Amino acid sequence: MDMPAGRQRQQGFLDALAEAGLEPAGVAHGNFTDAGGRTAARELLEASPDLDGIFAASDLMAAGAMRVLSEAGYRVPADVRVVGFDDSEASRQTTPPLTTMTGRAHEMARIAGRMLRNSLAGR
């Protein structure tokens, strides 16, 4: 939660749930890594063994969560659905393949570069 991306992704998740009239069964924090995803998944399972979905702030965290779910005997996606974020290479390395959201980092970098050029040019 020390990075704007983490705070923004969590707030977007909570906002989407609220719009759908739902509340999260729990929220656990990681650090955008596989290990962070494993730790957070263990926390979520301990608090809510009947959870049916996990939204992770990164594909690496989602991959770690999938590993923990599998080790605990849960089937993805039959028992628990998992969604990652970033559309990274990690999302194509999991079994089953991870459902992921695209963060559009390339597009954002292109726009930031254009804004910088415009600013340097006095526009």
N, C-alpha and C positions, 0 to 999 in steps of 0.2 A: 504494500500500500504506500510505499515511499516513492512510487513513480506515477506521474499523471495517467499513463496508459492503464495502470492497474485500477486506479480510482475511477476513471471514466468507464472502463469495461464493467466494473461492478455496478456503477450507477445505471448504465444502460441496461444491464440484466435486471436490476431491481425495478427500473421504470417499465420495462416490457412485461414483467410479471404483474405489476400493479395495473397496467392497462388491460391485462387479461383477467383481472380480478383474482389473482393468485398471490400467495405469499411463499417465500422460499422456506423449505424445510430446514435449511441451515446454510450458513456461509462459512467457508474455511479459507484461509489465506495461504498462498504459496509464494514462490519467488520466480515464476516464469520458467522453472526448470522441471525436468523429469522427477527429480527427487522431491521438489516442492509439491508436485502433483500427487505423488505417492503419499506424502505426509497428509496433505489436505484430504485426500480420498479416505484415508484411514479415519481421520477425525469425523468426516461426514458419515461414514458407515457406522462408527461407534454411536453417534448421536441419533441416526435414523437408519437402522438396518433395512427398512423397507423402502428406501428412496428409489425413485424410478428414473432419475436423470441427473446428470452433472454437466454444468456449463463451466468450462475452464477458460481462464484468461489467456492461455496460450496453447498451441498444439503440443508442446513438450509436456506441459502439465497434464493435458488430456491423455497423452500416451502413458504417463506415469499412473494416472488414475485408472486407466484401462487395465494395466498390469495388476494393480492391487485388487480390482474387481475380479479379475480372472483367478487370481490366487485365492480369493475368498469364495470362489464357486459361483459367482454371478456371470451370466452370459451377456455380452454386449453385442447387439442391442436388444436382445429378447427380454432380458430382465431389467437392465439399466441402459438408458440411452446416454451417450457421451458426445458433447460438442466441444470442439476446440476453437481457437481463434488464431489467425495469421495465414492460413492456407500455405503452410510451410512444408518442406520436404518431409518433416516428421509425420504429417498427416497421411502420407502415402506409404509409410513404413510400418504402420500398425496392421494387426489382423483382428477383426475386420478393418478395412480402411476407415479412417476417422472422418466423421462429418465435421467440417470446419467452416468458419466464416473468413471471408477475405477482408483484410485490413486496408488494402489499397496503399501500402507504403510507397510503392513506386510512383503512383499518381500524386501522392502528397509531396514527395520529394521533388517531383517535376514542378508542381505549383509553387513550392517554397523557393526553388531556384529562380523561377520567373519573377516572383515577388522581390527577391533580392536584387536581380538585375534591374528591375524597374526602379527600386529604391536607389540603387547606385547611380542610375541615370537621372535621378531627380523627379521620377514620375510616381 
